[in-house]
Amino acid sequence: MVYLDYAATSPVRPEVVTKIQQVLQENYGNPSATYRLGKNAKMELMQARQEFANILGVDSHSLYFTSGATESNNWALRSQAHQARKLGLGNHIVASAIEHPSVKNVLKHLESQGFEVSYINPDASGQFKLTDFQAASKANTIGWTAMAVNNEVGAILPIRELGQAAKELGYWFHVDTVQAIGHLDWSFADLPCTSFVGSGHKFQAPKGIGFLVYQPFQKEMVLEPLLYGGGQEASKRSGTENIPYIAGMSHALTLMQADLDQVLKQHQDLSRYLFDQMDQTGIDYESNGDSDHQAAHIHNLWLKGIPASQVLIQMDLAGIYLSAGSACSAGSIQPSAVLQAYYPGQEDRWQESIRISFGRETSRADIDQFIKVLSELVHRKRQK
């Protein structure tokens, strides 16, 4: 098996499985209980929270555990939009046009509730400009949102520049950092944003666990509770905490951080090797996105003249797993909204592009297998 779809999800590391099992078996008490077993569970939770916050460089009181980034994006965007409107600041939001569905669909929902959203497309060079966000803003603008790394093409957006400008203008600024956490050598401690999110399963923790960091520029922009109940997560998200998965996610991020320099170099080497092999094999392709600002672990390739659906079928038959875009599209292959934003009117490109994404376990041998099957497919295509 060759797995080249780490941007969709990643395998759980054995060390993380061991940590989860240990907590399940030893610290299974309810952390709200007052007896020793409950207190031990509470201590496990507190240690995991502090460990996770320390790696991100944030105050542990600003960190909330959730079921994943979809929940976190929903919570952050809806809370900030409604709170800003409640304070009389306005109802207009500016967003990049290449956001993940868990952001774009929240914005659509907000539009149905009387909010206005302006979308910024990449320019002709595939880049996002601060000046475009500024030009789209107006008197009733309350916030901006832009992802750190696009999940389909791997483009890195100018988050720090946007965040600093948003802060100066008095806007909230939300960042989807799902594809950045554990994959970029960034300091999140000084990231100029009011909120950012992540999902454990993108950095080798289980699915079903994620986080939100909320750190408003103005104290009046309080985070609205997501769930009411027993008062867990500082009374913002009630419900008995999933301590085994929280501890597992914290351990996964600790391990990822320890390996980060090595993994970044590995992914850079794999990227060069991938493109060298593509060139040597004579495959007609182009890279999609912003090649000047590109994460090393995600690559989107336009395979000219070969429908992505055919590539996926042949790869699947060969035991090679990759995708044609976001994995959050109910399993169907639809024209990518991200590629449409980058390449308006280029329908062939939308239908003939695939995504390859690397992880810690990816090797040159995996690339070789991918190139072998792809070159055979190209050869058969040329013979017709």
C-alpha positions as CSV (number, residue, x, y, z in Angstrom):
1,M,0.0,0.0,0.0
2,V,1.1,3.5,-0.8
3,Y,-0.6,6.3,1.1
4,L,-0.3,9.8,-0.4
5,D,-3.3,11.5,1.1
6,Y,-2.1,12.8,4.4
7,A,-3.9,16.1,3.9
8,A,-7.1,14.1,4.2
9,T,-6.1,12.3,7.3
10,S,-3.0,10.6,8.9
11,P,-2.5,7.3,10.6
12,V,-2.3,7.4,14.3
13,R,1.2,7.0,15.6
14,P,1.7,3.8,17.7
15,E,3.0,5.9,20.6
16,V,-0.2,7.9,20.6
17,V,-2.3,4.7,20.6
18,T,-0.3,3.5,23.6
19,K,-1.0,6.8,25.4
20,I,-4.7,6.7,24.7
21,Q,-4.9,3.1,25.9
22,Q,-3.0,4.0,29.1
23,V,-5.4,6.8,29.9
24,L,-8.5,4.7,29.0
25,Q,-7.3,2.0,31.4
26,E,-5.8,4.0,34.2
27,N,-7.5,7.4,34.3
28,Y,-11.0,6.6,33.3
29,G,-12.6,8.5,36.1
30,N,-14.9,11.5,35.5
31,P,-12.7,14.6,36.0
32,S,-15.6,16.4,37.7
33,A,-15.7,13.8,40.4
34,T,-14.3,14.7,43.8
35,Y,-12.7,11.4,44.7
36,R,-9.1,10.3,43.9
37,L,-9.9,8.6,40.6
38,G,-11.7,11.7,39.3
39,K,-8.9,13.9,40.6
40,N,-6.4,11.8,38.7
41,A,-8.4,12.2,35.5
42,K,-8.6,15.9,36.1
43,M,-4.8,16.1,36.5
44,E,-4.4,14.2,33.2
45,L,-6.6,16.8,31.5
46,M,-4.8,19.7,33.1
47,Q,-1.4,18.4,32.1
48,A,-2.5,17.7,28.5
49,R,-3.9,21.2,28.2
50,Q,-0.8,22.8,29.5
51,E,1.5,20.7,27.4
52,F,-0.5,21.5,24.3
53,A,-0.7,25.2,25.1
54,N,3.1,25.3,25.7
55,I,3.8,23.9,22.3
56,L,1.6,26.4,20.6
57,G,2.9,29.2,22.8
58,V,-0.5,30.3,24.0
59,D,-2.2,30.8,27.4
60,S,-3.8,27.6,28.5
61,H,-7.0,29.6,29.4
62,S,-7.4,30.5,25.7
63,L,-7.4,26.8,24.6
64,Y,-10.6,24.9,24.2
65,F,-10.8,21.2,23.2
66,T,-13.4,20.3,20.5
67,S,-14.4,17.4,18.3
68,G,-12.3,18.8,15.4
69,A,-11.7,21.8,13.2
70,T,-15.2,21.8,11.7
71,E,-16.7,22.4,15.1
72,S,-14.0,24.9,16.0
73,N,-14.4,26.9,12.8
74,N,-18.2,27.0,13.3
75,W,-17.8,28.1,16.9
76,A,-15.2,30.8,16.3
77,L,-16.8,32.4,13.2
78,R,-20.4,32.4,14.5
79,S,-19.4,33.7,18.0
80,Q,-17.3,36.5,16.6
81,A,-19.8,37.5,14.0
82,H,-22.7,37.6,16.4
83,Q,-20.7,39.3,19.2
84,A,-19.5,42.1,16.9
85,R,-23.0,42.7,15.6
86,K,-24.3,42.7,19.1
87,L,-21.8,45.4,20.0
88,G,-23.0,47.5,17.0
89,L,-19.7,47.2,15.1
90,G,-21.3,46.0,11.8
91,N,-22.2,42.9,9.8
92,H,-19.6,42.6,7.0
93,I,-16.9,39.9,6.7
94,V,-14.1,39.5,4.2
95,A,-12.8,36.0,3.4
96,S,-10.5,34.3,1.0
97,A,-12.3,32.5,-1.7
98,I,-10.3,29.3,-1.1
99,E,-11.5,28.5,2.4
100,H,-12.3,25.0,3.5
101,P,-16.1,24.1,3.4
102,S,-16.2,24.2,7.2
103,V,-15.5,28.0,6.9
104,K,-17.3,28.8,3.6
105,N,-20.5,27.0,4.7
106,V,-20.5,28.8,8.0
107,L,-20.2,32.1,6.1
108,K,-23.1,31.1,3.9
109,H,-25.2,30.4,7.0
110,L,-24.2,33.8,8.4
111,E,-25.4,35.4,5.2
112,S,-28.8,33.8,5.8
113,Q,-28.8,35.6,9.1
114,G,-28.2,39.1,7.7
115,F,-24.4,39.2,7.5
116,E,-22.6,40.2,4.3
117,V,-19.5,38.4,3.0
118,S,-17.0,39.5,0.4
119,Y,-14.7,36.9,-1.1
120,I,-11.1,37.6,-2.2
121,N,-9.7,35.6,-5.1
122,P,-6.0,35.0,-5.7
123,D,-4.4,37.4,-8.3
124,A,-3.0,36.3,-11.6
125,S,0.2,35.1,-9.9
126,G,-1.8,32.9,-7.5
127,Q,-1.2,35.2,-4.5
128,F,-3.4,36.9,-2.0
129,K,-2.8,40.6,-1.3
130,L,-3.4,42.6,1.8
131,T,-4.5,45.5,-0.4
132,D,-7.4,43.3,-1.8
133,F,-8.7,42.6,1.7
134,Q,-8.4,46.3,2.6
135,A,-10.1,47.4,-0.6
136,A,-13.0,45.0,0.1
137,S,-13.5,46.3,3.6
138,K,-15.9,49.1,4.4
139,A,-17.5,51.0,7.3
140,N,-19.5,48.0,8.6
141,T,-16.7,45.4,8.3
142,I,-16.2,43.4,11.5
143,G,-13.8,40.6,10.6
144,W,-11.5,38.9,8.2
145,T,-10.8,35.2,7.8
146,A,-8.1,33.4,5.8
147,M,-6.6,29.9,6.1
148,A,-2.9,29.5,6.8
149,V,-2.3,26.7,4.3
150,N,-4.8,25.6,1.7
151,N,-5.8,22.0,2.0
152,E,-6.1,21.4,-1.8
153,V,-3.1,23.2,-3.3
154,G,-0.8,23.8,-0.4
155,A,-0.6,27.5,-0.9
156,I,0.6,29.5,2.2
157,L,-1.4,32.7,2.7
158,P,0.1,35.9,4.1
159,I,-1.5,35.4,7.5
160,R,0.8,37.5,9.6
161,E,0.5,40.5,7.3
162,L,-3.3,40.1,7.2
163,G,-3.6,39.6,10.9
164,Q,-1.5,42.7,11.8
165,A,-3.6,44.9,9.5
166,A,-6.9,43.4,10.9
167,K,-5.7,44.2,14.4
168,E,-4.9,47.8,13.5
169,L,-8.3,48.2,11.8
170,G,-10.1,46.8,14.8
171,Y,-11.4,43.7,13.1
172,W,-11.4,40.2,14.4
173,F,-9.3,37.8,12.4
174,H,-9.9,34.0,12.2
175,V,-7.4,31.5,10.8
176,D,-7.9,27.9,9.9
177,T,-4.5,26.4,10.7
178,V,-5.4,22.8,10.1
179,Q,-2.8,22.1,7.5
180,A,-0.1,24.3,9.2
181,I,-0.1,22.7,12.7
182,G,2.8,20.2,12.7
183,H,3.7,21.0,9.1
184,L,5.2,24.5,9.2
185,D,8.1,25.8,11.3
186,W,5.9,28.6,12.6
187,S,5.7,30.4,16.0
188,F,2.0,30.3,16.8
189,A,2.7,32.3,20.0
190,D,2.9,35.6,18.0
191,L,0.4,34.8,15.3
192,P,-1.7,38.0,15.0
193,C,-5.2,36.5,15.1
194,T,-8.2,36.4,17.4
195,S,-8.8,32.7,16.8
196,F,-7.2,29.7,15.2
197,V,-8.1,26.0,15.0
198,G,-6.7,22.5,14.3
199,S,-7.7,18.8,14.0
200,G,-5.8,16.0,15.7
201,H,-6.1,13.6,12.8
202,K,-4.0,15.9,10.6
203,F,-1.0,15.3,12.8
204,Q,-1.3,11.6,13.7
205,A,-3.8,11.8,16.5
206,P,-7.3,10.2,16.2
207,K,-10.3,11.7,14.4
208,G,-12.9,13.3,16.5
209,I,-10.6,15.6,18.6
210,G,-9.5,19.1,17.8
211,F,-9.0,22.5,19.4
212,L,-9.8,26.2,19.2
213,V,-7.5,29.0,20.5
214,Y,-9.5,32.2,21.2
215,Q,-7.5,35.3,22.0
216,P,-9.6,38.5,21.1
217,F,-8.0,41.8,20.3
218,Q,-10.7,43.6,22.3
219,K,-11.9,42.2,25.7
220,E,-15.5,43.0,24.7
221,M,-15.3,40.3,22.1
222,V,-16.1,37.5,24.5
223,L,-16.4,33.9,23.2
224,E,-20.1,32.8,23.3
225,P,-20.7,29.4,24.9
226,L,-21.1,26.6,22.3
227,L,-22.8,24.0,24.6
228,Y,-24.5,24.5,28.0
229,G,-24.5,22.0,30.7
230,G,-22.0,21.1,33.5
231,G,-19.6,23.9,32.9
232,Q,-16.7,22.1,31.3
233,E,-14.1,24.0,29.2
234,A,-14.6,27.1,31.3
235,S,-18.4,26.9,30.8
236,K,-17.9,27.4,27.1
237,R,-18.3,23.8,25.9
238,S,-20.1,21.7,28.4
239,G,-19.9,17.9,28.4
240,T,-17.6,15.3,30.0
241,E,-14.2,15.8,28.5
242,N,-12.7,13.1,26.1
243,I,-9.6,12.9,28.2
244,P,-8.0,9.8,26.4
245,Y,-8.2,11.6,23.0
246,I,-7.2,15.0,24.5
247,A,-4.1,13.3,26.0
248,G,-3.5,11.5,22.7
249,M,-3.7,14.7,20.7
250,S,-1.3,16.5,23.0
251,H,1.2,13.6,22.8
252,A,0.9,13.5,19.0
253,L,1.7,17.2,18.8
254,T,4.6,16.8,21.2
255,L,6.0,14.0,19.0
256,M,5.4,16.0,15.8
257,Q,7.2,19.0,17.2
258,A,10.2,16.9,18.2
259,D,10.4,15.5,14.6
260,L,9.5,18.8,12.9
261,D,12.9,19.8,11.4
262,Q,13.6,16.3,10.2
263,V,10.1,15.9,8.7
264,L,10.2,19.3,7.0
265,K,13.5,18.4,5.3
266,Q,12.1,15.0,4.3
267,H,9.1,16.7,2.7
268,Q,11.3,19.2,0.9
269,D,13.5,16.3,-0.4
270,L,10.4,14.3,-1.5
271,S,9.0,17.4,-3.3
272,R,12.1,17.8,-5.3
273,Y,12.3,14.1,-6.0
274,L,8.6,14.0,-7.1
275,F,9.1,16.8,-9.6
276,D,12.4,15.5,-10.9
277,Q,10.8,12.1,-11.6
278,M,7.8,13.7,-13.3
279,D,10.1,15.7,-15.5
280,Q,12.3,12.8,-16.3
281,T,9.4,10.6,-17.2
282,G,8.1,13.2,-19.6
283,I,4.7,13.6,-18.0
284,D,2.9,16.7,-19.2
285,Y,1.8,18.5,-16.0
286,E,1.7,21.9,-14.2
287,S,1.6,22.6,-10.5
288,N,-1.6,24.3,-9.2
289,G,-1.6,27.1,-6.7
290,D,1.1,29.6,-5.6
291,S,4.4,28.0,-6.3
292,D,6.3,30.8,-4.6
293,H,4.5,30.3,-1.3
294,Q,4.0,26.5,-1.0
295,A,3.9,24.0,1.9
296,A,6.2,21.1,1.2
297,H,3.6,18.4,2.2
298,I,0.8,19.2,-0.3
299,H,1.0,19.3,-4.1
300,N,-1.8,19.7,-6.6
301,L,-0.9,18.6,-10.1
302,W,-2.7,19.3,-13.4
303,L,-2.2,16.1,-15.5
304,K,-3.0,17.5,-18.9
305,G,-5.4,15.4,-20.9
306,I,-6.0,12.8,-18.2
307,P,-9.2,13.1,-16.1
308,A,-8.6,12.9,-12.4
309,S,-11.3,10.2,-12.1
310,Q,-9.3,7.9,-14.3
311,V,-6.1,8.5,-12.3
312,L,-7.8,7.8,-9.0
313,I,-9.3,4.5,-10.3
314,Q,-6.0,3.3,-11.6
315,M,-4.1,4.3,-8.5
316,D,-6.7,2.6,-6.3
317,L,-6.4,-0.6,-8.3
318,A,-2.6,-0.4,-7.7
319,G,-3.0,0.2,-4.0
320,I,-2.0,3.8,-4.2
321,Y,-4.2,6.3,-2.4
322,L,-4.5,10.0,-3.2
323,S,-7.3,12.4,-4.0
324,A,-8.6,15.0,-6.4
325,G,-9.2,17.7,-3.9
326,S,-10.7,18.1,-0.4
327,A,-11.6,14.9,1.4
328,C,-14.7,16.6,2.9
329,S,-16.9,16.4,-0.1
330,A,-19.1,13.3,0.6
331,G,-16.9,11.1,-1.5
332,S,-17.8,12.7,-4.8
333,I,-15.5,14.2,-7.4
334,Q,-16.9,17.7,-8.1
335,P,-15.1,20.6,-9.8
336,S,-12.9,22.1,-7.1
337,A,-14.0,25.6,-5.9
338,V,-10.4,26.2,-5.0
339,L,-9.2,25.5,-8.6
340,Q,-12.0,27.6,-9.9
341,A,-10.8,30.5,-7.8
342,Y,-7.2,30.1,-9.1
343,Y,-8.1,29.3,-12.7
344,P,-11.4,30.7,-13.7
345,G,-12.7,29.3,-17.0
346,Q,-10.1,26.5,-17.2
347,E,-12.6,23.6,-16.9
348,D,-10.1,21.0,-18.2
349,R,-7.7,22.0,-15.4
350,W,-10.5,21.5,-12.8
351,Q,-11.2,18.0,-14.0
352,E,-7.7,16.9,-14.6
353,S,-6.0,17.8,-11.3
354,I,-5.0,15.5,-8.4
355,R,-3.6,16.1,-5.0
356,I,-0.6,14.4,-3.4
357,S,0.2,14.9,0.2
358,F,3.1,13.6,2.3
359,G,3.4,12.5,5.9
360,R,6.1,11.3,8.2
361,E,6.1,7.8,6.7
362,T,6.2,8.8,3.1
363,S,9.3,7.6,1.2
364,R,10.9,7.8,-2.2
365,A,9.7,4.3,-2.9
366,D,6.1,5.6,-2.6
367,I,6.9,8.3,-5.2
368,D,8.4,5.7,-7.5
369,Q,5.3,3.5,-7.3
370,F,3.1,6.6,-8.0
371,I,5.3,7.6,-11.0
372,K,5.3,4.0,-12.4
373,V,1.5,3.8,-12.4
374,L,1.1,7.3,-13.7
375,S,3.6,6.8,-16.5
376,E,1.8,3.6,-17.6
377,L,-1.5,5.5,-17.7
378,V,0.1,8.3,-19.7
379,H,1.6,5.8,-22.1
380,R,-1.7,4.1,-22.7
381,K,-3.3,7.4,-23.3
382,R,-0.8,8.4,-26.0
383,Q,-1.3,5.1,-27.8
384,K,-5.0,5.7,-28.3
